[in-house]
Amino acid sequence: MKNLIYIEQDQINKFDSLQELYEFIFGTKYFTLTEKEKFIRRYEIAFYKIKFYNLGLDIVHTKMGTLGEQYKIIDKKYKLEKALIIDDEKQFVMSLCRIPTIMILESKFSNNLLTTKEKEKYKGNYIVINEII
């Protein structure tokens, strides 16, 4: 049994670790990038997913605000429930669940995106992250 399952459209990918999931989403060279380059990579992935799926979501960095094209700050205000958060890898992956064609499941017996305490109220082997955010 894998610890994480990432489903996008009809493609199912299974991972043993959060690091593997990150490498799948961001690319294998992501962790060799500078912080600025990582920020740009997260922004680009969010930008293209929003455009590709024609979504009404904003790209948000919670310390900067809503970002538009070329990483320009559009507004300091934002609505978390209508945003792809690009602060860090974990926030980004969790917010990907706002895209209707993406689903992420985590094994109840691993500690990757959710803590053991957060999982206590759920039954079964997997927690659907989409239902939590």
Summary of the structure (lengths in Angstrom):
residues: 133
radius of gyration: 14.9
end to end distance: 23.8
largest distance: 43.4
contacts: 358
relative contact order: 0.17
helix: 41%
strand: 24%
